[in-house]
Amino acid sequence: MTAEPRIITTTDDLAAFCELAKAQPYVTLDTEFLRERTYYSKLCLIQMALPPASGPKAQGGPAALIDPLAEGLSLEPLYDLFRHTPTVKVFHAARQDLEIFFHDAGVFPDPLFDTQVAAMVCGFGEQAGYETLVKRIAKAPLDKSSRFTDWSRRPLTQAQAEYALADVTHLRAIYEYLSAQLDKTGRGPWVAEEAAVLVDPETYIVRPAEAWERVRTRSGSPRFLAVVRELARFREDYAQSHDVPRSRVFKDDALIELASTKPMTDEDLSKSRLLLREARRGEIAQGILAAVKAGVEASDLPKPAPEEPGRQGNGALSELLRVLLKAKADAAGVAPRLIASASELDAIASGARDLPALSGWRAEVFGNDALRLAQGRIALSASGGSIKVVAVG
């Protein structure tokens, strides 16, 4: 530890610390939260650290823990810092953190820098975890013994405080290193493209009417899917309004069973093998019966999703695209999964073109050649241990 843990519990102290942060080029942040028993994450702690006072060898600037559970504490000074564009807000694997702030106040950090994304762009591979970056860049050990602690309990222990602060104090060295690497390679815009997705509200909005699309089904019957749609809609509505996990309402396997058996009465519902006991009565039970009835009587039947493309009809091209992706990712020093997913490769092979892998920086690294390969304009050639792209015709 480079400084005694400081815990901020008042709005005035938070405002003073955020004013210090506004004078800095960047600030590192992280959160601790609980979500096992709720739909929305329960924010329990926010960590912040300011840059070193002078030069990369300095021990580091002030760091603090913000206690959002403290009575009377408002996070508005923090959100004001988020809106302060001269200061870069640095997170590692920011998505879950940003989801919390979006649902709490509709605010995103601007500008945002995600060190996990930057590390995958800078050659640290698929597993660019924080612990890995601390060891490789900050050259420091990381004690993860408090990883699964209950962050809602007060007071925090010394071990908890030190663990939490380590998630932002080491992040300073990681950010400075990765930022310098991006300046050298000119790949800063690549990371900025990914940050734009992370600060898009659509990334975090879950619409109950669309929840059925995430449920895996074997049947493509429109009527069956209509019941699935209504059950998934009810479950999502209930989970959001009661702030409970979806699985506490009913799990996917129970949803599929209900869509298949289509219970219309309490007695029918009691025969379910997979439904939790508390879902067989009361508000959930009535919601299930109403959803099944709505699905059975629906006139706007959903269309089955198209079969997963590529693997059967265009299997050979899918495999060639995988080889091309590996070669291009290795040559660029970028993690392959950041460029394209397996499903995107299959979609390209089946003719899809409106895909992230075919636009922006991904097109430059991989997508343009992927289209040429799909069109038969290039071929792949093995030379020793490497793959080369060869023009055709």
Buried (B, 14 or more C-beta within 10 A) or exposed (E): EEBEBBBBBBBEBBBEBBEBBEEBEBBBBBBBBEEEEBBBBBBBBBBBBBBBEEEEEEEBBBBBBBBBBBEEBEBBBBBBBBEBEEBBBBBBBBBEBBBBBBBBEEBBBBBBBBBBBBBBBBBBBEEBBBEBBBBEBBEEEBEEEBEEBEBEEEEBEEEBBBBBBBBBBBBBBBBBBBBEBBEEBEBBEBBBBBBEEBBEEEBBEEEBEEBBEEBEBEEEBEBBBBBBBBBBBBBBBBBBEEEBEBEBBBBBEBBBBBBBBBBEEEEBBEEBEBBBEEBBEEEBBEBBBEBBBBBEEBEEBBEEEEEEBBBEBBEEBBBBBBEBBEBBBEEBBBBBEBBBBBBBBBBBBBEBEEBBBBEBBBBEBBBEBBBBBBEEEBBBEEEEEEBEBEEEE
